[in-house]
Amino acid sequence: MNLHTRAAKRFRPWIMPEPVPGDEVDHVRIDLRAAWALAGAWWAALGLIGLGRSEQIVASLAALTASSLIAFRISWHPAPLAGRPGWGAALVSSIGLALAGAALVGCSLVINHPPAQEQLLASAAGQKSTIRVQLLLLEPPRPMALGQGFGEDRTRAPGLLAAARVQAVMVGGLWEPSDARVNLTWQPTAGAGTASPGEAGEIKRVLVRVSPADRGDRAGWWLRAKTPPEDIGRVAGNGITQAAGSLRRGFVERGAVLPQPARALLPGMVMGDRSGQDEELTMAMKTAGLAHLTAVSGANCVMICGAVVWLVRLARANRTLSWLAGLGALAGFVVLVGPEPSVLRAAVMGAIASASLYAGRGAHALPALAWAMTLLLAYDPWLAGDYAFQLSGLATAGIVLMGRPLSVRLRAHLPAWLADGVAIATAAQLACLPVVLMLGGGFPLYAVPANILVALLIPWITVAGTTALLFGGVLPALAMPLTWASGLPAGLVGLLGSWIAGLPGASRPWPPGPAGPITAWVLCALMLISMLGPRAEGARGAHLVRLAPVLAAGLLAGTLFPLGLLFPVRTGAWVVAACDVGQGDAIVVNSGSGHGVLIDAGPDPDAIDYCLLGLGVGVLDAVFITHLHADHTDGLPGALSGRTTGALYYSTAKAGATPRGHPDADLLAPGATGRAGPVSWEVLGPVGKAAPDAENEASLVIRFTIAGTGAGERQLTLLETGDLEEAAMARVLETGAIGPVDILKVSHHGAANGGVGVIDAGSPSVALISVGSGNTYGHPHQRITEALAQRGVPSYRTDTAGTILVSRDGSDLRVTGWKGWQQGPGR
C-alpha cells in the first residue's frame, strides 16, 4: 500500500460521507415513564406555587392518595399488566407516575412554604414610603433594563437586579429583625467602569421603595434602591464557599486585562458570570444564537468531568475510582461556579447517568434527564418558571431524542464530524425554539452554522478557563497564561457573534401572539416524528414519518420567509400603515419601492420587524421617535435590524436624553423640514418647553405630505401627533399651523386627555388609533370616539383591525385591515 493510498484511507472519513446501515435509522422505542413523573412535577410546581398553604396541603394529599391507590392496584393485581400492557394499563400507569411527581413537589412546597407576610415591608408598600434596609445578596447582580415612571410614562435605563434576603429594617432609628426574600434593583454608579457590582454573600444597606411581587413569585417583594447600596461586609460562610468565592473574584480580576469582548465573555463562558456584558454584546450573542455559551450548562459539566476521568484513566485507575472521580468533579464544579439551575440539572443528571453505567444497566439519557429535573423541581419548585432551567433541559432532551437519528441521516451526505456537529446544534436549537421565541428577539437564522464554527473552541475555553480559575489559588504563576489562553478564543467567539449578528436577516421575525409558540411546538413535533418514527416500508405511520420533514421545512420556510417578502405589497397599494404593535405607536409612510418613513417603533422589536417585513420595507429613509416613552421606543432594535436606515430624529423633555443606543440622533424643533422621495415633512410642534417629568408634552407634531406618483393621483397629508396632550396641543393650534389633512393619527392612543381640538382643526377624512387589545388604560376613550363619529370621521383601531393600510382609491381613500379583519372607505 503506497503512501497516497494510506493517506486516503486515513483521511477519507474526515472529508467523505459514509454509508449508513438501514437498521441504524429504524424506529426507536422511548422510555417515557420518567417523563410522566416530570410532567406531573412541573404541573404541580407551576400550579401550586401561587396558592396558599392550605390549598397546597389539600392538593398534595389528593395527589399522594391517588398515586398510592394506583401503585397498590398495580402491585396487587399484576395480571392485567403482564407482558406488554394495553393502552388502558399504560394510561393508568402514566397517570400514577404523573401524580407521584406532583405529590413529591407538592409535599416539598408544603414543607418549605415561605414565611408569613413580612409586616414591616407590607407597611412600607402600603404607605408607598421609603425605608432603610440591611440585606444579604443571594446571587451576583445581573444586568437588566429598569423602568422609570409608571404606565405609559415608563422609560428604560440600564440597571442591576439581584435576589436578596432582608436581615433588618430600620424603624424609628432602630434596626428591627426581618427575614424576607426580595428582588433588589438599582442603577449602577456613574463611572463604575468594569468594577464588579457585587456577588453572593455581600451585606448591603440601602434606602428603598417597596412594592409587592406577584403572587407565587419566589421573592415576596421588589425593592427599588433610591440610593447606591452601601457595602458593609460579607457573610462569613464556610471555608469551601469562601475559597470558591475568592477564586471567582481572582479570575474576574485577572480577566480584566483581556481586550474586549474577551474580558466580558470569559467569566460567563467559564462560570456563568454575565455581569460584565453590555447590552450590545448580549443582543449580538442572542441574535447569533450563541447566548447559551455564557450560561453554565450540561456541556460544561461534561467537558470538565471528561477531562478529569481521562486524567484518572491515564493513571491506570480502576472502574470504581474513575466513577468516583467523575462524581467528585461534578460536585466540585458546582461548588466552584455556584448552584446555577442549569449546573444543578447537569450535575444531577450526570450523577444518575454515571450510576446507571456503573451498575451495568447502560446510560438511558432521557430517563436520567427526566429524573434529574424531577428531583430538582422537588428541591426547588420555583425552577419550573426559570427560563435558564427550561432551556437547559430542552436542549439536552433535543440532543438525546433527535441528535443521534439526525446525525445518522446526515452522515449519508456529510463527513461524520460535520454531521455530528450539525445534528447536535440543530437538535438543541429546535428543542429550545419555543422558549427562545417566548423570550423575544426573533428566530436566530444563523444559529446552527454559528454553533458549528465555534464548536472546536468551546472545549478549550472551558477546560483551560476552569484550570485558570483553579490555579489562581494554588499556582498563580500559571493562572495568567491560562487566562490568556482561554480568553483569546473567547474573544474570537464574541467577534464572530457580533459579525454574524450584523449579517442580513440574522434575526427573522416570528409570528406574534399565540401563533408563535404554537408554530414552534408543531415544528418540534414534526421533527420528533421524523427522527423517531418507524420508516420501514409497510410499517404503521411510515408515510407520516417520511412526510414530516417536508412539512417541517415548509412550515419553517413559510414562517421565516412569508409571501410578503417574496411578493411585497405593491408600491402605491398602500400609502400609510399603522402597524399592530400592541399598546404603542408605529406608523409607516410609503416613500418608494421597498422604502418607508417610520414614526415610532412600538414596544416590541419583533412586532415592528414583522410588520415592516410584511410591508416589504427594507430601507427606512428616516425614523422619527416622537418622544422617549417605552411604548414608542423599545421596538427600535427590531425596526433597524437588517435594514438600511437614514437619519434618526426624536424629541424629549429630558435634557441630554437620547434614544437608547443612538447618542447621535438629531433632536428636532418646530420648523424643521425634510424629504424622502415622494414624502416631505414639516415639524409643527411641540411649542414651548415641556417640564422634565411631562414627556408626553414633548411629543413631535409632524405634517407629512405624500405626493402622487401616478397619473391622476392626488397628494395626501398625514398629521402625526405622538402622545401630545390637550393643553400642549392647544399651544400648537394657536400657531395656526394645523389645517385640513387627509389622515390623522389620533394622539395618545385615543386617551381623553388628547382632546378634540385637533380633530376640528384637521377635519380628517380618516382617523387611525394605535392601541393594544385589552389595555388597562381604557383607550380609546369614549370622548374621542364619539367626537370622531359626530363629525363623520371614520376611525380605525389596531386592536380590532390589526395592521391598518390606507391606500388611494381614485380620489378617495381605502382603509383595510392587513388580514381582512376590517375594511371600509374613507370619506
C-alpha positions in Angstrom: 0.0 0.0 0.0 1.6 3.2 -1.1 1.7 6.5 0.8 -1.1 8.0 -1.2 -3.4 5.1 -0.6 -2.7 5.1 3.2 -3.3 8.8 3.4 -6.6 8.5 1.5 -7.7 5.7 3.8 -6.8 7.7 6.9 -8.5 10.9 5.9 -11.5 9.6 4.0 -13.9 9.7 7.0 -13.0 13.4 7.5 -13.9 14.5 4.0 -16.4 11.9 2.6 -19.9 10.8 3.6 -20.2 7.3 4.9 -22.9 4.8 4.1 -25.5 4.2 6.9 -26.9 0.7 7.6 -30.6 0.7 7.4 -31.1 -0.6 10.9 -29.4 2.4 12.4 -32.3 4.7 11.3 -35.1 2.3 12.2 -37.8 3.0 14.8 -36.6 3.9 18.3 -38.6 3.0 21.3 -38.5 5.7 24.0 -38.9 5.1 27.8 -41.3 7.8 28.8 -42.0 6.6 32.3 -39.8 9.2 34.0 -41.1 11.9 31.6 -44.6 11.3 33.0 -43.3 11.9 36.5 -41.6 15.1 35.3 -44.8 16.3 33.7 -46.7 15.9 36.9 -43.9 17.6 38.9 -43.8 20.5 36.5 -47.5 20.9 36.5 -47.6 20.9 40.3 -44.7 23.4 40.6 -46.4 25.9 38.2 -49.9 25.4 39.6 -49.3 25.2 43.4 -46.7 27.9 43.9 -49.3 30.7 43.8 -51.7 29.0 46.2 -52.0 29.4 49.9 -50.6 26.8 52.4 -54.0 25.1 53.0 -54.7 24.7 49.2 -51.2 23.3 48.7 -51.8 20.7 51.5 -55.1 19.6 50.1 -53.7 19.3 46.5 -50.6 17.4 47.7 -52.6 14.9 49.8 -55.0 14.3 46.9 -52.1 13.6 44.5 -50.4 11.4 47.1 -53.5 9.4 47.8 -54.4 8.9 44.1 -50.8 7.8 43.2 -50.7 5.4 46.2 -54.0 3.8 45.1 -52.7 3.3 41.6 -49.5 1.8 42.9 -51.5 -0.5 45.1 -53.6 -1.6 42.2 -50.5 -2.4 40.1 -48.8 -4.2 42.9 -51.7 -6.4 43.9 -53.2 -7.0 40.5 -50.3 -7.5 38.2 -52.0 -10.0 35.8 -53.7 -7.4 33.5 -50.4 -5.7 33.2 -48.4 -8.8 32.4 -46.3 -8.7 29.2 -46.8 -5.7 27.1 -49.5 -3.6 28.7 -52.5 -2.4 26.7 -53.5 1.2 26.3 -55.7 1.2 29.4 -53.0 -0.2 31.7 -50.3 2.1 30.2 -52.5 5.1 30.7 -53.2 4.3 34.3 -49.5 3.8 35.0 -48.7 7.1 33.3 -51.3 8.9 35.4 -49.9 7.3 38.5 -46.4 8.4 37.7 -47.6 12.0 37.0 -49.5 12.1 40.3 -46.4 10.8 42.1 -44.3 13.6 40.7 -47.0 16.1 41.6 -47.2 14.8 45.1 -43.4 15.0 45.5 -43.3 18.6 44.5 -46.5 19.4 46.5 -45.0 18.0 49.7 -41.8 19.9 49.1 -43.8 23.2 48.8 -45.8 22.4 52.0 -42.7 21.7 54.0 -40.8 24.7 52.6 -43.6 27.1 52.4 -42.4 30.8 52.5 -42.9 32.5 55.9 -45.9 34.7 56.6 -46.1 38.1 55.1 -43.4 40.5 56.4 -45.4 43.2 58.1 -42.6 45.8 58.1 -42.3 45.6 54.3 -46.0 45.4 53.9 -46.5 48.6 55.8 -43.9 50.4 53.7 -45.5 49.1 50.5 -49.0 50.2 51.6 -47.8 53.7 52.6 -45.6 54.0 49.4 -42.9 55.2 51.7 -39.1 54.7 51.5 -37.4 52.6 54.2 -33.8 51.7 55.0 -33.0 48.0 54.9 -30.0 45.7 55.5 -29.9 42.8 53.3 -27.8 39.8 52.1 -27.2 39.2 48.4 -28.1 35.7 47.4 -26.6 35.8 43.9 -24.3 38.0 41.8 -26.2 41.1 40.4 -27.1 40.8 36.7 -27.8 43.5 34.2 -31.4 44.4 33.4 -33.4 47.3 31.9 -35.0 49.3 34.7 -38.3 51.0 34.1 -38.6 54.6 35.1 -42.0 56.2 35.6 -45.4 54.4 35.6 -47.9 53.2 33.0 -47.4 54.8 29.6 -44.8 57.2 31.0 -42.3 54.4 31.6 -38.8 54.7 30.0 -35.9 52.3 30.2 -32.4 52.7 31.8 -29.5 50.3 32.5 -29.8 48.7 35.9 -28.9 45.7 38.1 -31.0 43.0 39.7 -30.1 40.6 42.5 -32.0 38.2 44.7 -31.5 39.1 48.3 -32.8 38.4 51.8 -33.7 41.3 54.1 -32.0 40.9 57.5 -33.2 44.1 59.2 -35.4 47.1 58.6 -34.8 50.5 60.3 -37.9 51.6 62.3 -37.7 54.8 64.4 -33.9 54.8 64.3 -33.6 51.2 65.4 -32.9 48.1 63.4 -35.8 45.6 63.6 -35.0 42.0 62.5 -36.6 40.7 59.3 -36.4 37.6 57.2 -38.0 38.2 53.7 -36.7 37.2 50.3 -36.7 40.1 47.9 -35.6 41.3 44.5 -33.4 44.3 44.7 -32.9 46.6 41.7 -30.6 49.7 41.4 -28.8 51.8 38.9 -25.0 51.3 38.8 -23.0 54.2 40.0 -21.8 56.5 37.2 -18.1 55.9 36.4 -18.0 52.5 37.9 -16.5 51.2 34.7 -15.8 47.4 34.8 -15.8 47.1 38.6 -17.8 44.2 39.8 -21.3 45.2 41.0 -21.1 42.7 43.8 -21.5 38.9 44.5 -23.4 36.5 46.6 -22.7 36.8 50.3 -22.3 40.6 50.4 -24.2 42.5 53.1 -25.6 45.9 52.0 -27.6 48.8 53.4 -29.7 50.8 51.2 -32.7 53.2 51.1 -35.5 51.5 49.1 -39.1 51.8 47.9 -41.1 48.6 48.4 -43.7 47.0 46.1 -45.3 43.6 46.4 -44.3 40.9 43.9 -46.8 38.8 42.0 -48.4 36.0 44.0 -46.3 32.9 43.6 -43.0 34.6 42.9 -40.1 33.2 44.8 -39.4 36.7 46.2 -42.3 38.3 48.0 -41.2 41.9 47.4 -39.5 44.2 44.9 -37.1 46.7 46.4 -36.1 49.7 44.2 -33.0 51.4 45.5 -33.3 55.1 45.9 -29.6 55.5 46.9 -26.5 53.5 45.9 -26.2 50.3 48.0 -23.6 50.6 50.8 -21.3 47.6 51.2 -20.9 46.9 54.9 -19.4 43.4 54.9 -19.6 39.8 53.8 -21.2 36.8 55.4 -18.6 34.5 56.9 -19.7 31.2 55.3 -17.6 28.1 55.5 -14.1 27.7 54.2 -15.1 26.0 51.0 -17.5 28.6 49.8 -15.1 31.4 50.9 -12.3 29.8 48.9 -14.6 29.3 45.8 -15.7 33.0 46.1 -12.1 34.1 46.3 -11.1 32.1 43.2 -14.0 33.5 41.3 -13.1 37.1 42.2 -9.5 36.5 41.3 -10.4 35.0 37.9 -12.5 38.1 37.1 -9.7 40.4 38.2 -7.1 38.6 36.0 -9.5 38.6 33.1 -9.8 42.4 33.3 -6.5 42.8 31.4 -8.0 41.0 28.3 -9.3 43.0 25.4 -13.0 43.2 24.7 -15.1 41.2 24.1 -12.9 38.5 25.7 -13.0 40.4 29.0 -16.8 40.4 29.1 -17.3 36.8 27.8 -14.7 34.7 29.5 -16.3 34.8 33.0 -19.6 33.9 31.5 -18.3 31.0 29.4 -16.4 29.5 32.4 -18.6 30.2 35.4 -21.8 31.9 34.1 -21.0 35.4 35.3 -22.5 37.7 32.7 -22.3 40.9 34.7 -19.5 42.3 32.5 -21.5 42.1 29.3 -23.1 45.3 28.0 -26.5 45.3 26.2 -25.0 45.5 22.7 -22.8 42.3 23.2 -25.7 40.5 24.9 -28.0 41.3 22.0 -25.4 40.3 19.4 -24.8 36.9 21.1 -28.5 36.3 21.3 -29.1 37.2 17.6 -26.3 34.9 16.5 -27.7 32.0 18.6 -24.6 31.9 20.9 -26.1 33.4 24.1 -26.3 29.9 25.7 -22.5 29.7 25.8 -22.4 32.3 28.6 -24.7 30.3 30.9 -23.1 27.3 32.5 -24.8 24.2 31.2 -24.5 20.5 30.9 -21.9 20.9 28.2 -19.5 22.5 30.7 -20.1 19.7 33.2 -19.5 17.0 30.5 -16.2 18.6 29.4 -14.9 19.1 32.9 -15.9 15.6 34.0 -14.5 14.1 30.9 -11.1 15.8 31.4 -10.9 14.5 35.0 -11.9 11.0 34.0 -9.3 11.0 31.2 -6.6 12.0 33.6 -7.6 9.4 36.1 -7.7 6.7 33.4 -4.2 7.8 32.3 -3.0 6.9 35.8 -4.5 3.4 35.2 -7.2 3.8 37.8 -9.9 1.1 38.1 -13.5 1.5 37.1 -14.7 2.4 40.6 -12.2 5.1 41.1 -12.9 6.6 37.7 -16.6 6.7 38.6 -15.9 8.4 42.0 -13.6 10.9 40.3 -16.3 11.8 37.8 -18.8 12.4 40.6 -16.2 14.4 42.6 -15.6 16.6 39.5 -19.3 17.2 39.2 -19.6 18.2 42.9 -16.5 20.4 42.8 -17.6 22.2 39.6 -21.0 23.0 41.1 -19.3 24.5 44.3 -16.8 26.4 42.2 -19.2 28.1 39.8 -22.2 28.3 42.1 -25.5 26.5 42.1 -27.0 27.9 38.8 -30.2 26.0 37.8 -28.5 24.6 34.6 -25.5 23.5 36.6 -27.6 21.7 39.2 -29.6 19.9 36.4 -26.5 18.8 34.6 -24.7 17.6 37.8 -27.7 15.6 39.0 -28.3 14.1 35.5 -24.6 13.2 35.3 -24.7 11.5 38.7 -27.7 9.4 37.7 -26.3 8.5 34.3 -22.9 7.5 35.8 -24.6 5.5 38.5 -26.5 3.7 35.8 -23.3 3.0 33.8 -21.5 1.8 37.0 -24.4 -0.6 37.8 -24.1 -2.1 34.3 -27.6 -1.1 33.1 -26.4 1.4 30.4 -26.9 5.1 30.2 -30.5 5.9 29.5 -30.1 9.6 28.9 -33.8 10.6 28.6 -35.0 8.9 31.8 -31.9 10.2 33.6 -32.7 13.7 32.4 -36.3 13.4 33.5 -35.5 12.0 36.9 -32.8 14.7 37.4 -35.3 17.5 36.6 -38.0 15.9 38.7 -35.6 15.8 41.7 -34.5 19.4 41.1 -38.2 20.6 41.0 -38.8 18.8 44.3 -35.8 20.5 45.8 -36.7 23.9 44.3 -40.2 24.2 42.7 -39.5 27.7 41.5 -37.1 26.3 38.9 -40.2 25.5 36.8 -40.5 29.1 35.8 -36.8 29.7 35.3 -36.0 30.2 31.6 -32.4 29.0 32.1 -33.6 25.8 33.6 -36.1 25.3 30.8 -33.6 25.9 28.1 -31.1 23.6 29.7 -33.5 20.8 29.9 -35.0 21.2 26.5 -31.5 21.4 24.8 -30.4 18.2 26.4 -33.7 16.5 25.6 -33.4 17.6 22.0 -29.9 16.2 21.7 -30.9 13.0 23.3 -34.0 12.4 21.2 -33.0 13.9 17.8 -29.2 14.2 17.9 -28.3 10.6 17.0 -31.0 9.9 14.4 -30.3 13.2 12.7 -26.6 12.6 12.7 -27.1 9.1 11.2 -29.2 10.6 8.3 -26.7 13.4 7.7 -23.8 11.0 7.5 -25.1 9.8 4.2 -24.3 13.3 2.8 -21.6 14.8 5.1 -18.4 13.7 6.8 -19.1 12.2 10.3 -17.5 15.0 12.3 -19.6 17.6 10.4 -22.7 15.6 10.5 -22.4 15.2 14.3 -21.8 19.0 14.8 -24.8 19.9 12.6 -27.0 17.3 14.3 -26.2 18.5 17.8 -26.6 22.2 17.1 -29.8 21.6 15.1 -31.4 19.4 17.7 -30.6 21.7 20.5 -31.9 24.8 18.6 -35.1 23.1 17.6 -35.9 21.9 21.1 -35.3 25.3 22.6 -37.2 27.2 19.9 -40.5 27.6 21.8 -38.8 29.1 24.9 -36.3 31.2 22.9 -39.2 32.8 21.0 -41.1 33.5 24.2 -38.1 35.5 25.3 -38.3 37.6 22.2 -35.6 38.6 19.8 -36.9 36.7 16.7 -35.6 33.5 15.1 -31.8 33.3 15.0 -31.4 32.3 11.4 -27.6 31.6 11.5 -27.6 29.8 14.9 -26.7 26.4 13.6 -23.7 27.4 11.5 -22.6 29.8 14.2 -22.5 27.0 16.8 -20.6 24.7 14.4 -18.0 27.4 13.8 -17.3 27.8 17.5 -17.7 24.1 18.4 -13.9 23.4 18.4 -13.2 26.5 20.6 -15.6 25.7 23.4 -13.9 22.7 25.0 -10.6 24.5 25.1 -12.1 27.7 26.6 -14.0 25.6 29.2 -11.1 23.3 30.3 -8.4 26.0 30.1 -10.5 28.6 31.7 -11.6 26.3 34.6 -8.0 25.3 35.1 -7.0 29.0 35.2 -9.8 29.5 37.8 -8.5 26.7 40.0 -4.8 27.6 39.6 -5.5 31.2 40.8 -5.3 29.8 44.4 -2.6 27.2 44.1 -0.3 28.0 41.1 -0.8 31.8 40.4 2.2 31.8 38.0 0.3 29.6 35.6 -3.1 31.2 36.1 -2.4 34.3 34.0 -1.1 32.4 30.9 -4.1 30.1 31.1 -6.4 33.1 31.4 -4.9 34.5 28.1 -5.0 31.1 26.5 -8.8 30.7 27.2 -9.6 34.4 26.9 -8.3 34.9 23.3 -10.6 32.2 21.8 -13.4 33.6 23.9 -12.8 37.0 22.3 -12.9 35.3 18.9 -16.3 33.8 19.8 -17.5 37.3 20.7 -16.2 38.8 17.4 -17.8 36.0 15.4 -21.1 36.5 17.2 -21.1 40.3 16.5 -20.2 39.7 12.9 -23.0 37.1 12.4 -25.5 39.4 14.2 -24.8 42.0 11.6 -25.5 39.8 8.6 -28.7 40.5 6.7 -31.7 38.6 8.2 -29.7 37.4 11.2 -32.9 37.6 13.3 -36.0 36.7 11.4 -39.3 37.9 12.8 -41.6 35.2 14.3 -45.4 35.4 14.3 -46.6 37.4 17.4 -49.3 36.2 19.8 -50.4 32.6 20.3 -49.5 31.7 16.7 -45.8 32.0 17.5 -45.4 29.3 20.2 -48.0 27.0 18.5 -45.9 27.1 15.3 -42.7 26.4 17.3 -44.2 23.4 19.1 -45.7 22.0 15.9 -42.3 22.3 14.2 -40.6 20.4 17.1 -43.3 17.7 17.0 -42.8 17.2 13.3 -39.1 16.8 13.7 -39.6 14.3 16.5 -41.9 12.3 14.3 -39.4 12.4 11.5 -36.5 11.3 13.7 -38.1 8.7 15.9 -41.0 7.3 13.9 -40.9 3.9 12.0 -39.7 4.3 8.4 -39.7 0.7 7.2 -41.9 0.1 4.2 -45.3 -1.1 5.4 -44.8 0.0 9.0 -47.7 1.7 10.7 -47.4 5.5 10.3 -44.4 5.3 7.9 -46.0 7.6 5.4 -46.4 10.3 8.0 -42.8 9.8 9.2 -41.5 10.4 5.7 -43.8 13.4 5.1 -42.9 15.0 8.5 -39.6 16.6 7.4 -41.2 18.1 4.3 -44.0 19.6 6.4 -41.5 20.9 8.9 -39.3 22.5 6.2 -42.3 24.1 4.6 -43.7 25.4 7.9 -40.3 26.9 8.8 -39.7 28.4 5.4 -43.2 29.8 5.2 -42.9 31.4 8.7 -39.5 32.9 8.2 -39.9 34.0 4.6 -43.7 34.7 4.2 -45.2 35.7 0.8 -45.0 39.3 1.9 -41.2 39.0 1.5 -41.3 37.3 -1.9 -44.2 39.3 -3.2 -44.2 42.6 -1.3 -47.3 44.8 -1.2 -47.4 46.8 -4.4 -45.8 50.2 -4.2 -48.8 52.5 -4.3 -51.1 49.8 -2.9 -50.7 51.5 0.5 -49.7 55.0 1.4 -49.8 54.9 5.2 -49.7 51.9 7.5 -50.5 51.8 11.2 -48.7 48.7 12.5 -50.3 46.5 15.1 -47.6 46.5 17.8 -49.8 46.2 20.8 -50.2 49.1 23.2 -47.9 51.5 21.4 -47.4 53.5 18.2 -45.7 52.6 14.9 -46.7 54.4 11.7 -45.1 53.8 8.3 -45.3 56.1 5.3 -44.6 54.6 1.9 -41.7 56.5 0.4 -41.0 54.3 -2.7 -40.4 50.7 -3.7 -39.2 48.9 -0.6 -38.7 52.3 1.2 -40.5 53.8 4.1 -40.5 56.5 6.7 -41.1 55.2 10.2 -42.8 57.2 13.0 -42.3 55.5 16.4 -41.4 51.8 16.8 -43.8 50.5 19.4 -42.9 48.5 22.5 -41.9 45.1 20.8 -39.0 44.7 18.4 -40.5 41.5 16.9 -43.9 43.1 16.2 -42.5 46.1 14.3 -40.0 43.9 12.4 -42.8 41.6 11.4 -44.9 44.5 10.2 -42.1 46.1 8.2 -41.3 42.7 6.7 -44.9 42.2 5.6 -45.0 45.7 4.1 -41.8 44.9 2.1 -39.9 47.8 3.7 -36.2 47.1 3.6 -35.0 50.7 3.7 -36.0 53.3 6.2 -35.3 56.7 4.7 -36.0 58.4 8.0 -37.1 57.4 11.5 -38.9 59.7 13.9 -39.3 59.0 17.6 -42.0 61.4 18.8 -40.9 61.1 22.5 -38.9 58.8 24.7 -41.5 56.5 26.2 -41.1 52.8 26.1 -44.2 52.2 24.0 -42.7 54.3 21.3 -39.0 53.4 21.5 -38.5 49.8 22.8 -39.2 48.3 19.4 -36.4 50.3 17.7 -33.9 47.5 17.6 -36.3 45.3 15.6 -37.1 48.1 13.2 -33.5 48.8 12.4 -32.2 45.2 12.4 -31.2 44.1 8.9 -32.4 47.4 7.2 -30.6 50.3 5.7 -31.5 53.3 7.8 -31.3 57.0 7.2 -31.4 59.8 9.8 -33.0 59.2 13.2 -34.9 62.1 14.7 -36.5 62.5 18.1 -37.9 64.8 20.8 -37.8 64.7 24.5 -38.4 66.7 27.6 -35.3 65.5 29.4 -32.1 67.5 28.8 -29.4 65.4 27.3 -31.5 62.3 26.8 -31.4 60.4 23.5 -32.9 57.1 22.2 -31.0 54.2 23.8 -28.1 53.2 21.7 -28.3 56.2 19.5 -26.4 59.1 21.0 -26.0 60.8 17.6 -29.8 61.1 16.9 -31.0 64.5 15.8 -33.2 66.5 18.2 -36.0 68.2 16.3 -37.7 71.5 16.9 -40.7 73.3 15.2 -39.8 74.5 11.7 -37.6 71.6 10.7 -38.4 70.1 7.3 -37.1 67.3 5.1 -37.9 65.0 2.2 -37.6 61.3 1.2 -38.7 60.5 -2.3 -42.4 61.5 -2.6 -42.7 62.2 1.1 -42.0 65.6 2.7 -42.4 66.7 6.2 -42.6 69.7 8.4 -42.4 69.8 12.2 -45.2 71.8 13.8 -44.7 71.1 17.5 -44.3 70.9 20.3 -44.5 74.6 21.1 -42.7 75.7 24.2 -40.5 73.7 26.6 -42.1 70.8 28.4 -41.3 70.0 32.1 -38.8 67.2 32.5 -41.5 64.9 34.0 -44.0 65.7 31.3 -42.6 63.6 28.4 -45.9 63.4 26.5 -45.9 67.2 26.2 -42.6 67.0 24.3 -44.2 64.8 21.5 -43.5 65.8 18.0 -46.3 67.0 15.8 -45.4 66.5 12.2 -47.3 67.1 8.9 -46.4 64.6 6.2 -47.2 65.3 2.6 -47.2 62.3 0.2 -47.1 63.3 -3.5 -48.9 61.3 -6.1 -46.6 59.0 -8.1 -49.0 58.1 -10.9 -51.2 59.8 -13.3 -54.2 61.4 -11.7 -53.0 60.6 -8.1 -53.6 63.5 -5.7 -51.2 64.3 -2.9 -52.2 63.2 0.6 -51.4 64.6 4.0 -50.9 62.8 7.3 -50.8 64.6 10.7 -48.8 62.7 13.3 -49.4 63.8 16.9 -47.5 61.4 19.1 -48.9 61.4 22.6 -49.4 65.2 22.8 -52.0 66.1 25.4 -54.7 68.7 25.2 -53.0 71.7 26.8 -49.8 71.2 24.8 -51.9 70.7 21.6 -53.7 73.9 22.2 -50.4 75.8 22.0 -49.7 74.2 18.6 -53.2 75.0 17.4 -52.8 78.6 18.5 -50.0 79.0 15.9 -52.5 78.3 13.1 -50.1 75.7 11.6 -52.6 72.9 11.6 -55.0 72.9 8.7 -57.2 70.3 6.9 -55.5 66.9 6.5 -56.5 63.6 4.9 -55.2 61.2 7.7 -55.0 61.9 11.4 -53.0 59.7 13.8 -55.1 60.3 16.9 -53.0 61.5 19.9 -52.2 59.3 22.9 -53.9 56.1 21.7 -57.2 57.9 21.9 -56.9 58.9 25.5 -59.4 61.5 26.8 -56.6 63.9 27.5 -55.6 64.1 23.8 -58.5 66.5 23.3 -60.8 67.1 20.3 -59.5 70.4 19.2 -57.1 68.8 16.7 -60.0 66.9 15.1 -61.8 70.1 14.4 -58.7 71.9 13.1 -57.6 69.0 10.9 -61.0 67.8 9.7 -59.5 64.5 8.6 -61.0 62.0 6.2 -59.7 59.1 8.2 -58.5 58.7 11.8 -56.1 56.0 12.9 -55.9 54.9 16.6 -52.9 52.8 17.6 -54.0 50.9 20.7 -53.4 47.5 22.3 -56.1 44.9 22.7 -57.3 44.6 26.3 -55.2 47.5 27.5 -55.8 48.7 31.1 -55.9 52.4 30.3 -59.4 52.5 28.8 -58.0 53.5 25.4 -59.5 54.7 23.2 -61.8 56.9 25.4 -65.4 57.3 24.6 -65.0 61.1 24.4 -62.6 60.7 21.4 -64.5 58.0 19.6 -67.8 59.9 20.0 -66.2 63.2 18.8 -64.9 61.4 15.6 -68.3 59.8 15.0 -70.2 63.1 15.5 -68.0 64.7 12.9 -68.4 61.9 10.4 -64.8 60.8 10.6 -64.3 57.0 10.2 -61.9 55.7 12.8 -59.9 52.5 12.6 -58.2 50.8 15.6 -55.2 48.4 15.5 -56.7 46.4 18.4 -59.6 45.4 16.2 -58.4 45.8 12.6 -54.8 44.6 13.1 -52.3 46.4 11.0 -54.2 49.1 9.1 -53.4 50.0 5.5 -54.5 53.3 3.9 -54.4 53.4 0.1 -55.6 55.6 -2.7 -58.9 54.6 -4.3 -59.3 57.1 -7.1 -59.9 60.4 -5.4 -60.9 58.7 -2.2 -59.1 56.7 0.4 -59.4 53.0 1.1 -58.7 51.6 4.6 -58.1 47.9 5.0 -57.1 45.7 7.9 -54.0 43.7 6.9 -55.7 40.3 7.2 -59.1 41.4 6.3 -60.4 41.9 9.8 -61.9 45.3 9.0 -62.2 47.4 5.9 -64.2 50.4 4.7 -63.9 53.6 2.7 -62.7 56.9 4.0 -64.9 60.0 3.4 
